[in-house]
Amino acid sequence: MAEPSREIRKRFHQQLDEIDAKVIRLFALVTESVAAASESLLANDTEAARELTERDSLVDQLEVDLEQIAERELLMQQPMARDMRYLVSVLRIVPELERSGDLAEHVAQRAVTGLALRLTPTVRGLLEQMGTTCVEMWRGAADAWAERDPEAAERLDVVDDRLDNLHDQLVEELGLADLALPDALQTTLVGRFYERLGDHAVHISERIRYLAVGT
């Protein structure tokens, strides 16, 4: 019969595996939401936008569950070294995932107003590029978590520079485009949402680097 302390450690590591499965699921949901948000916006797909709102509710619930589980394990198990670093990383990353899900929902909500139908081809093209770049970054962040890749932060930082450049181009084009002021303001917000989505992906990849190497 296994010693009680050994059984406790076994259950603890099983719990860590369950936490990791939930985090991976959360990454998948957010990445899917970012992709769906751009598609619904540009296609003026109001049904897809409503479905994304339902998905965001699942993201919110997963965040709450993960925070409760991680905090409980920290208090009850008092883990050391790498296990402590892992649980702290989860508690830092999960809120950023939840906020990113909210940002994707904000982008999709503009589909309900038919915003994309009133934009110029150039503005639409820039939004499409920003959306594609965000999806690339979030897929990279999800892979980095699964692989504990410490080098992902540097790669995503380069892609984020590209996203920032697209954002600058969008702001410049909005100053020139013949758009109604409310539509220009809403498009400015969408651009800002994309920029923040990129920032969150970079921040998360930096947390993953800390998890992988401790710095």
ZAGUFI-181463 format. One line per field, with one value per residue (C-alpha): z, y, x. Coordinates in steps of 0.1 Angstrom, whole numbers, always signed. Last residue first. Example, Ala and Ser with C-alpha at 12.3 -4.5 7.8 and 13.67 -1.06 7.14 Angstrom:
zz <- (+71 / +78)
yy <- (-11 / -45)
xx <- (+137 / +123)
END
This chain:
zz <- (-156 / -144 / -176 / -188 / -166 / -171 / -208 / -206 / -188 / -216 / -241 / -221 / -224 / -261 / -267 / -245 / -266 / -298 / -284 / -274 / -309 / -322 / -298 / -307 / -344 / -335 / -315 / -345 / -366 / -342 / -343 / -381 / -383 / -359 / -379 / -413 / -436 / -465 / -457 / -450 / -412 / -412 / -434 / -409 / -380 / -401 / -411 / -375 / -366 / -394 / -380 / -345 / -360 / -376 / -343 / -327 / -352 / -339 / -303 / -311 / -322 / -291 / -268 / -285 / -274 / -240 / -255 / -228 / -257 / -249 / -238 / -268 / -291 / -276 / -279 / -316 / -324 / -307 / -327 / -360 / -352 / -343 / -377 / -396 / -377 / -384 / -421 / -424 / -406 / -431 / -460 / -447 / -444 / -480 / -494 / -477 / -448 / -447 / -451 / -424 / -397 / -401 / -365 / -355 / -370 / -346 / -318 / -332 / -323 / -288 / -285 / -295 / -268 / -242 / -251 / -247 / -212 / -202 / -216 / -197 / -165 / -171 / -176 / -142 / -121 / -144 / -140 / -103 / -105 / -127 / -106 / -75 / -92 / -105 / -70 / -41 / -36 / -5 / -11 / +5 / -2 / -37 / -46 / -36 / -55 / -87 / -84 / -78 / -106 / -130 / -123 / -126 / -159 / -172 / -165 / -183 / -214 / -214 / -214 / -243 / -263 / -260 / -272 / -301 / -311 / -313 / -336 / -358 / -362 / -370 / -399 / -414 / -435 / -423 / -387 / -385 / -399 / -376 / -345 / -355 / -357 / -323 / -308 / -320 / -305 / -272 / -271 / -279 / -252 / -227 / -237 / -231 / -197 / -189 / -198 / -177 / -147 / -151 / -153 / -122 / -104 / -113 / -99 / -66 / -65 / -68 / -42 / -17 / -25 / -18 / +14 / +25 / +18 / -10 / +0)
yy <- (+341 / +306 / +287 / +273 / +290 / +324 / +318 / +310 / +342 / +361 / +342 / +354 / +390 / +387 / +372 / +399 / +426 / +411 / +411 / +447 / +458 / +439 / +457 / +491 / +485 / +476 / +509 / +529 / +512 / +523 / +559 / +559 / +545 / +571 / +599 / +588 / +576 / +592 / +579 / +601 / +601 / +565 / +557 / +570 / +551 / +519 / +524 / +528 / +496 / +478 / +488 / +477 / +443 / +440 / +449 / +422 / +396 / +404 / +402 / +369 / +354 / +367 / +354 / +320 / +313 / +298 / +271 / +252 / +230 / +233 / +269 / +279 / +262 / +283 / +315 / +307 / +301 / +334 / +353 / +339 / +347 / +382 / +386 / +374 / +399 / +427 / +418 / +417 / +451 / +465 / +451 / +465 / +500 / +498 / +485 / +515 / +507 / +509 / +471 / +464 / +482 / +461 / +469 / +432 / +428 / +453 / +429 / +405 / +429 / +433 / +395 / +391 / +416 / +397 / +365 / +384 / +395 / +359 / +348 / +376 / +364 / +329 / +338 / +352 / +325 / +298 / +312 / +311 / +275 / +265 / +284 / +267 / +233 / +243 / +252 / +241 / +234 / +245 / +216 / +231 / +268 / +266 / +238 / +258 / +289 / +268 / +252 / +285 / +303 / +275 / +273 / +311 / +312 / +283 / +300 / +332 / +312 / +293 / +326 / +338 / +309 / +321 / +356 / +339 / +323 / +358 / +370 / +340 / +348 / +384 / +375 / +409 / +389 / +412 / +413 / +376 / +364 / +387 / +375 / +339 / +339 / +356 / +334 / +302 / +314 / +322 / +288 / +269 / +287 / +279 / +242 / +242 / +258 / +232 / +204 / +220 / +221 / +185 / +176 / +197 / +178 / +145 / +159 / +166 / +132 / +116 / +139 / +130 / +93 / +95 / +113 / +86 / +58 / +34 / +0)
xx <- (+131 / +122 / +130 / +98 / +73 / +90 / +90 / +53 / +47 / +64 / +41 / +11 / +23 / +28 / -7 / -22 / -5 / -18 / -54 / -48 / -39 / -70 / -93 / -77 / -84 / -120 / -122 / -110 / -136 / -163 / -150 / -149 / -184 / -197 / -179 / -194 / -167 / -149 / -114 / -85 / -82 / -94 / -65 / -40 / -55 / -55 / -19 / -9 / -28 / -11 / +23 / +12 / +3 / +37 / +54 / +32 / +46 / +81 / +70 / +54 / +88 / +106 / +78 / +78 / +114 / +105 / +83 / +63 / +51 / +13 / +18 / +38 / +13 / -15 / +6 / +14 / -23 / -30 / -4 / -15 / -52 / -41 / -23 / -54 / -76 / -51 / -50 / -87 / -90 / -65 / -85 / -117 / -101 / -88 / -122 / -140 / -163 / -201 / -208 / -182 / -203 / -234 / -245 / -245 / -211 / -197 / -205 / -179 / -150 / -163 / -166 / -130 / -121 / -140 / -122 / -89 / -100 / -106 / -72 / -55 / -73 / -60 / -24 / -15 / -32 / -19 / +16 / +13 / +3 / +32 / +58 / +46 / +49 / +84 / +98 / +76 / +39 / +20 / -5 / -37 / -32 / -16 / -40 / -70 / -58 / -53 / -87 / -106 / -87 / -93 / -131 / -135 / -116 / -135 / -168 / -158 / -146 / -179 / -197 / -175 / -187 / -223 / -212 / -194 / -227 / -243 / -215 / -219 / -256 / -248 / -226 / -216 / -190 / -162 / -173 / -183 / -150 / -130 / -148 / -147 / -109 / -105 / -132 / -114 / -82 / -100 / -117 / -85 / -65 / -93 / -92 / -54 / -60 / -86 / -62 / -35 / -57 / -66 / -29 / -22 / -50 / -33 / -1 / -18 / -35 / -1 / +14 / -13 / -9 / +28 / +22 / -2 / +23 / +14 / +0)
END
